[in-house]
Amino acid sequence: MKIHENYHPLYSIEGTKNFDENPCFWSESTFPPFQDGLAHFQQKLIDLVANDESKTFYKFGDGDYFFLKKIPQGSANPGRRAIGVSYDQLANHNEFVEGVSKNDFFTCEIYPENISKFQELYPNVMIDYPAEYGYGLTANRWLLQQFAGKIGVIGAHEKVKLIEHLLSFKEYQDYLGIERFNDYISIPQRFACDNLDATEDMVAKQLEQSSDETKIYLLGIGHVKSGLLHRLKEHKNAIYLDVGSGIDALAGVIDPGRPYMGGWKNHLSRQFNYGSLDFLNHTPDPNRDVVLG
């Protein structure tokens, strides 16, 4: 894979490669303030953490649109990942729809089609930042190193356990630039939306037992975030940053074709049972990835 020949340098993030072929990255007119916004985003996070504030950053993508519109497609297809029942049986779907706008900040890929989808659902809510910032600053490890000693992760149970396991290897610690995450908070890998309150209780108990040193969480929790994310501040004062597939990168199972992940080195462990994971369009490749253990 290689960066598309029409890729505009405006959308570069230092320390990353972007193999995403969406034509929005070919034109400067798509999002002219990309670089200024990136610097603002980084400083915003630094300031929020320094001031010990509690804020949520909700990331919107096309899969969220399908879930919120009850369109059975991709990850929003009942029985696939987000829900195990039909939308007719999901009695509290409205809590997800209404929960989105209760967050503090909103990110969305700069794809015009995704921005239009968000504006269709939430015409009175402003998108604050491109979601690409979260992907890129995970991929180049800026987030990890900037907030070392203050950072935790929230994700599907199996992937969170895998991240924790990988960080038992010195080689992976060196790659990420950190020795560990303070907290490893998990949700069910599948069907977390079926019982929103039960999923919240599960996360709340873990947050209540988490490290006092943790000031920011990187999370990728699928569609349950629409109902759950804004509630997390009730259980612990922290910054909650939705980096979506960035959690898959940390777990060493990211597709290099995902935005800004072209230079990421997946790390695999010979000691982990990968059969338990629900992969996001990717199967580890020992011929390309780093094998540990």
Residue, then its C-alpha position, 0 to 999 in steps of 0.5 A: m500500500k502507498i499514499h495516494e498520489n493525489y494526497h494533499p500535504l495539508y492533511s499530513i500528521e507527523g509520524t503517520k502514513n495515511f492510505d485512506e483513498n477517500p478523495c476528500f484528502w486530495s483537495e485543500s478545499t475539503f478542510p482548509p484549517f486542518q493543521d491549525g485545528l490539529a494544533h488547537f486540538q492538542q492544546k485543548l487536551i493539554d489544557l483540559v488535563a492540566n485543569d483537571e476537567s471532565k469532558t467527553f469527546y464523541k466521535f461520529g462515523d457512518g456506522d453510528y449513522f446506521f445504528l442511530k437510524k436503525i439501518p441494519q448495515g455493517s456493525a449496526n446489523p443486529g447479531r453482528r456486534a453492537i446489538g444481539v436483538s432486533y431494533d424493534q426489541l431494543a426498547n431504549h434506542n431513544e436513549f442512544v439517539e438523545g445521548v449523543s448531543k449530551n457530550d461536550f465535544f464532537t469529532c467526525e471524519i472530514y468525509p463530506e458524506n459523513i459530515s452530512k450524515f451528522q448534520e442530518l441527525y443533529p442539525n443544531v450540534m457543531i462538529d468541533y474537530p476532525a476525527e482524524y486527529g484522534y486516529g493520527l495522534t494515537a498512531n504517532r503515539w503523541l497522546l500516549q507520550q504526552f499523557a504518560g502516567k495519566i492515561g487509561v483505556i476503555g474498550a471491548h474486554e478481549k482487546v483491553k486484555l490483549i493491550e495489557h498483555l502486549l505491554s508486558f513486553k519491553e519491546y512494545q513498551d518501547y514502541l508505545g513510549i510508555e510502560r503501561f496504562n494506568d487503567y484497563i476498563s472493559i465492556p462486553q465485546r458483543f451486544a453491549c447495547d442490549n442492556l445500556d444500564a447494565t453496561e454502564d454499571m459494569v464500567a462504573k464499578q471499574l471507574e470507581q476502582s481506577s487510579d486517581e492518577t488517571k486524567i484521560y481515557l482513550l476509548g473505542i466502545g462501538h455504538v454503545k458510546s451513543g448512550l454511555l459516553h456522556r454518562l461516564k463523567e458521573h462516575k469519574n472526573a476525567i477526559y474521555l476521548d473517543v479514538g474509535s479504531g485507535i483501540d484496535a491499533l493499540a491491540g495490534v489488530i488494525d488494518p493499515g488502510r484505516p485513516y492514518m494507520g499506514g505506518w503503524k506496526n501491529h504487534l502480535s503475541r505468540q502467547f495470546n489466543y486471538g480466536s476470542l477477538d472480534f476483528l475490525n476488518h483485519t486479520p493479523d499478518p505475521n509476515r508484516d507485523v511484529v511477533l512477540g514472545 
